[in-house]
Amino acid sequence: MLLNAQTAISTSAVLLVPYYSWHVPRYHEWMQDEEIQEATASEPLTLEGEYAMQRSWRNDADKLTFIVCLPLSHQRQPDGEQQQPDGEQHQIDTESDSPSRMLGDINLFLRIEEDEDAEEEDLKAETAQDRLDPGPRIAGEVELMIAEKQNQGRGFGRAALLSFLRYVAAHEREIALEFIGSEDPSVRGFLERGGRPRLSRLGVKIGCGNRRSLALFEGALFQKVSEKPSYFGEFELRRERVVVGEVEDELKVAGVLGYAEVEYLRE
């Protein structure tokens, strides 16, 4: 997705940056690990294949992705207290997202949700305006990876997830518009009538034995669709809508401060 091509997200706990070619060698190293392949349901790629995948994630309208990095070094004082953010404190240089500072990635995959995919509860939750002038129902699936074991269980995943949700909540309309485009006559008519494209829900699929990830997403208000795992041994969890104010409160509770969207101009 091109929306975040020049946007990084800086907080006291993590830095999220758009995925570019200079991140690929380190990412490729991670994806050679069999445990990571199993956890992400991924097949190993050649380095050339990984570069091609990076270009897809950057350009395809159905994928929104960030690389998760350690926070900018000036985000914390020596005693651990966060500095108050200002324009000078969010300078991103070539070392800010160097391989040694990369932690993982977080993605959103989008799809049009057909009526038969929507459950009765979802349809009941629609507003009267939605029913009068329905637009495309867009569902998003979240994927989060903190790659190396020494960085897991340290709060990076939670900080990355909540920061990502804050970005999605603030840019829901732009994300939906880039995904659906406006060339289709039905979509164009919907927009001309003042329709507001939105995400109907976010979801995630997690292996039933991955208790840490289940706890992470449940703590971020995702709820299990069923108490029994699927045929593939996964739980599906969903969160209906994300609202900026709610996610900001969640960030504060998690101790993730100083959220700021920063211009990312590396070339």
C-alpha positions as CSV (number, residue, x, y, z in Angstrom):
1,M,0.0,0.0,0.0
2,L,1.3,3.4,-1.0
3,L,-0.5,5.3,1.8
4,N,2.3,4.8,4.4
5,A,5.2,4.9,1.9
6,Q,6.6,8.1,3.6
7,T,5.2,7.7,7.1
8,A,6.9,6.2,10.2
9,I,5.3,5.9,13.6
10,S,7.4,6.9,16.6
11,T,6.5,6.0,20.2
12,S,8.4,5.6,23.4
13,A,8.4,1.8,23.0
14,V,8.7,1.1,19.2
15,L,9.4,2.7,15.9
16,L,7.3,1.5,12.9
17,V,8.7,2.2,9.5
18,P,7.5,1.4,5.9
19,Y,9.0,-1.7,4.4
20,Y,11.8,-1.0,1.9
21,S,14.4,-2.9,0.0
22,W,17.1,-2.1,2.6
23,H,15.1,-4.1,5.2
24,V,15.0,-7.2,3.0
25,P,18.4,-8.9,3.9
26,R,17.6,-8.9,7.6
27,Y,14.0,-10.0,7.0
28,H,15.2,-12.8,4.8
29,E,17.5,-14.0,7.6
30,W,14.5,-14.3,9.9
31,M,12.4,-16.2,7.5
32,Q,15.0,-18.9,7.1
33,D,14.1,-20.0,10.7
34,E,11.8,-23.0,10.7
35,E,10.0,-22.0,13.8
36,I,9.2,-18.6,12.3
37,Q,8.1,-20.3,9.1
38,E,5.7,-22.5,11.1
39,A,4.4,-19.6,13.3
40,T,3.7,-17.4,10.2
41,A,2.6,-20.2,7.9
42,S,5.2,-19.2,5.4
43,E,7.4,-20.9,2.9
44,P,11.1,-20.0,2.7
45,L,11.9,-17.7,-0.3
46,T,15.1,-17.0,-2.1
47,L,16.6,-13.6,-1.5
48,E,15.4,-12.6,-4.9
49,G,11.9,-13.8,-4.1
50,E,12.0,-11.8,-0.8
51,Y,12.8,-8.6,-2.8
52,A,9.9,-9.4,-5.1
53,M,7.6,-9.9,-2.1
54,Q,8.8,-6.6,-0.6
55,R,7.8,-4.8,-3.8
56,S,4.4,-6.4,-3.6
57,W,3.9,-5.3,0.0
58,R,4.9,-1.8,-0.8
59,N,2.7,-1.4,-4.0
60,D,-0.3,-3.7,-3.6
61,A,-3.5,-1.9,-2.4
62,D,-4.6,-4.8,-0.3
63,K,-1.5,-4.9,2.0
64,L,-0.5,-2.3,4.7
65,T,2.8,-3.1,6.3
66,F,5.4,-1.7,8.7
67,I,8.7,-3.0,10.0
68,V,8.9,-2.9,13.8
69,C,12.1,-1.4,15.2
70,L,13.5,-0.4,18.5
71,P,12.3,3.1,19.5
72,L,14.3,6.2,18.6
73,S,17.1,6.5,21.2
74,H,16.1,10.0,22.2
75,Q,12.6,8.9,23.1
76,R,13.7,8.0,26.7
77,Q,15.7,9.8,29.3
78,P,18.5,7.9,31.0
79,D,16.2,7.2,34.0
80,G,13.6,5.6,31.7
81,E,11.1,8.5,31.6
82,Q,9.9,9.5,28.2
83,Q,10.8,12.9,26.9
84,Q,8.0,15.2,25.8
85,P,7.7,14.9,22.0
86,D,8.6,17.8,19.8
87,G,9.5,18.2,16.1
88,E,13.2,17.9,16.8
89,Q,12.9,14.6,18.7
90,H,11.6,12.6,15.8
91,Q,14.5,12.7,13.4
92,I,14.9,9.4,11.5
93,D,18.3,8.7,10.1
94,T,19.8,5.7,8.4
95,E,20.7,4.1,11.8
96,S,17.1,4.4,13.2
97,D,15.9,1.3,11.2
98,S,19.3,-0.4,10.6
99,P,19.3,-4.2,10.7
100,S,20.5,-4.3,14.3
101,R,17.4,-2.3,15.4
102,M,14.8,-4.3,13.5
103,L,12.5,-6.4,15.6
104,G,9.8,-7.8,13.3
105,D,6.8,-6.7,11.2
106,I,3.1,-6.0,11.3
107,N,0.7,-6.2,8.4
108,L,-2.9,-5.8,7.5
109,F,-4.4,-7.8,4.6
110,L,-7.6,-6.5,3.1
111,R,-10.5,-8.2,1.3
112,I,-14.0,-7.5,0.3
113,E,-16.4,-9.3,2.6
114,E,-19.4,-10.9,0.8
115,D,-22.7,-10.8,2.6
116,E,-22.6,-14.6,3.2
117,D,-19.3,-14.1,5.0
118,A,-20.9,-11.6,7.5
119,E,-22.5,-13.1,10.6
120,E,-25.9,-12.0,11.8
121,E,-24.4,-10.1,14.7
122,D,-22.3,-8.1,12.2
123,L,-25.3,-7.1,10.2
124,K,-27.3,-6.1,13.2
125,A,-24.4,-3.8,14.2
126,E,-24.6,-1.8,11.0
127,T,-26.0,1.7,11.3
128,A,-29.2,2.8,9.6
129,Q,-27.2,4.8,7.1
130,D,-25.1,1.7,6.2
131,R,-28.3,-0.1,5.4
132,L,-29.8,2.7,3.4
133,D,-26.6,3.3,1.3
134,P,-24.4,0.2,1.7
135,G,-20.9,0.4,0.5
136,P,-18.3,-2.4,0.2
137,R,-17.7,-4.3,3.4
138,I,-13.9,-4.4,3.9
139,A,-12.4,-6.9,6.3
140,G,-8.8,-6.8,7.5
141,E,-6.6,-9.5,8.8
142,V,-3.7,-8.6,11.1
143,E,-0.4,-10.4,11.2
144,L,2.3,-9.5,13.8
145,M,5.8,-11.0,14.2
146,I,8.5,-10.2,16.7
147,A,11.1,-12.4,15.2
148,E,13.8,-13.2,17.7
149,K,13.2,-15.0,21.0
150,Q,15.3,-12.6,23.0
151,N,12.9,-9.8,22.0
152,Q,9.7,-11.6,22.7
153,G,7.8,-11.1,25.9
154,R,9.3,-7.6,26.4
155,G,6.3,-5.6,25.4
156,F,7.4,-4.9,21.8
157,G,4.5,-6.8,20.3
158,R,1.9,-5.1,22.4
159,A,3.3,-1.6,21.6
160,A,3.5,-2.4,17.9
161,L,0.0,-3.7,17.7
162,L,-1.6,-0.8,19.6
163,S,0.5,1.8,17.6
164,F,-0.6,0.1,14.4
165,L,-4.3,0.1,15.4
166,R,-4.0,3.8,16.3
167,Y,-2.7,4.4,12.7
168,V,-5.5,2.3,11.2
169,A,-8.1,4.1,13.2
170,A,-6.9,7.5,12.1
171,H,-6.6,6.6,8.5
172,E,-9.4,4.2,8.0
173,R,-11.0,6.1,5.2
174,E,-7.7,6.5,3.2
175,I,-6.9,2.8,3.7
176,A,-10.3,1.8,2.5
177,L,-10.2,4.2,-0.5
178,E,-6.8,3.0,-1.7
179,F,-8.0,-0.6,-1.5
180,I,-11.3,-0.3,-3.3
181,G,-10.3,2.5,-5.7
182,S,-13.0,4.6,-7.3
183,E,-13.1,3.2,-10.9
184,D,-16.0,0.8,-10.3
185,P,-19.3,2.6,-11.1
186,S,-21.0,1.3,-8.0
187,V,-18.1,2.5,-5.8
188,R,-18.0,5.9,-7.5
189,G,-21.8,6.3,-7.0
190,F,-21.4,5.4,-3.3
191,L,-18.7,8.0,-2.9
192,E,-20.6,10.7,-4.8
193,R,-23.6,10.1,-2.5
194,G,-21.3,10.9,0.5
195,G,-20.7,7.3,1.5
196,R,-17.8,6.8,3.8
197,P,-15.6,3.7,3.1
198,R,-14.7,1.9,6.2
199,L,-13.4,-1.3,7.6
200,S,-16.1,-3.6,8.8
201,R,-13.8,-5.5,11.2
202,L,-10.3,-6.6,11.9
203,G,-9.4,-10.2,12.5
204,V,-6.4,-12.4,13.3
205,K,-5.8,-16.2,13.2
206,I,-3.5,-17.7,15.9
207,G,-2.4,-21.2,16.5
208,C,-4.3,-22.7,19.5
209,G,-1.0,-23.4,21.3
210,N,0.3,-19.9,21.0
211,R,-0.9,-18.6,24.3
212,R,1.3,-15.5,24.4
213,S,-0.2,-14.2,21.1
214,L,-3.7,-15.1,22.1
215,A,-3.3,-13.1,25.3
216,L,-1.8,-10.2,23.4
217,F,-4.7,-9.9,21.0
218,E,-7.3,-10.5,23.6
219,G,-5.7,-7.8,25.7
220,A,-6.2,-5.5,22.6
221,L,-10.0,-6.3,22.7
222,F,-10.0,-9.0,20.0
223,Q,-12.5,-11.7,20.8
224,K,-12.6,-15.3,19.8
225,V,-15.2,-16.2,17.2
226,S,-15.4,-19.7,18.7
227,E,-14.0,-21.4,21.8
228,K,-13.0,-24.3,19.6
229,P,-10.1,-24.0,17.2
230,S,-10.6,-24.5,13.5
231,Y,-9.8,-27.6,11.5
232,F,-6.3,-26.1,11.0
233,G,-5.8,-25.7,14.8
234,E,-6.3,-22.0,14.8
235,F,-8.4,-19.6,16.8
236,E,-9.9,-16.7,14.9
237,L,-10.3,-13.5,16.9
238,R,-12.0,-10.3,15.8
239,R,-12.3,-6.7,16.8
240,E,-15.2,-4.7,15.5
241,R,-14.0,-1.2,14.5
242,V,-11.1,0.7,16.0
243,V,-11.6,4.3,17.3
244,V,-8.8,6.7,17.8
245,G,-9.8,7.8,21.3
246,E,-10.2,4.2,22.5
247,V,-6.8,3.1,21.1
248,E,-5.1,6.2,22.7
249,D,-6.5,5.1,26.1
250,E,-5.1,1.6,25.4
251,L,-1.7,3.0,24.6
252,K,-1.6,4.9,27.8
253,V,-2.6,1.9,29.9
254,A,0.2,-0.1,28.1
255,G,2.7,2.7,28.9
256,V,3.3,3.5,25.3
257,L,3.6,7.3,25.1
258,G,4.4,10.0,22.5
259,Y,2.7,8.5,19.5
260,A,3.7,10.6,16.5
261,E,3.5,10.1,12.7
262,V,6.8,11.2,11.3
263,E,7.9,11.9,7.7
264,Y,10.1,9.0,6.4
265,L,12.3,10.2,3.5
266,R,15.0,7.6,3.2
267,E,15.8,6.7,-0.4
